[in-house]
Amino acid sequence: DAELPLRRIYELFFKQPKIVDKDVNYGVVKPRFSELRFGIAPQGYIMLWASGYTHQVELQTFRAQVIRDIDVRQYNARLPGGTFTLNEDRWKELKAWRFKPETIERIKAGWQANPDWYMRSIRVKFPWRHTL
């Protein structure tokens, strides 16, 4: 559970000046921001982004917490129908994402990616900036 920065989201989605598309739909007026995106990194880091056709802004960073005393099956049973559920076989999920077999074996052996690398590198992979 997390509290989203609703005031900032409202400002970006409704108060920002609109943009005019010059590429795909020439002349069409679009909102600058049109979707929220979540970025997920190892050890529970979660970033929230406001994203649009030409702009992206990081809104907030969260840290997930481990839910204790409940397994995947019990968690899924608590959810209302039609809700996104967790896969009970996490290794099957890695195969579905086409991880290399050697990577899956490393993860099974306890390897974890360094979250600092994600926070430094992935987070700034697309450094969106305004140009004046």
Secondary structure, 3 states (H helix, E strand, C coil): CCCCCHHHHHHHHHHCCCEECCCCCCCCEECCCCEEEEEEEHHHEEEEEEECCCCEEEEEEEECCCCCCCCHHHHHHHCCCCCCCCCCCHHHHHHHCCCCHHHHHHHHCCCCCCHHHHHHHHCCCCCCCCCC
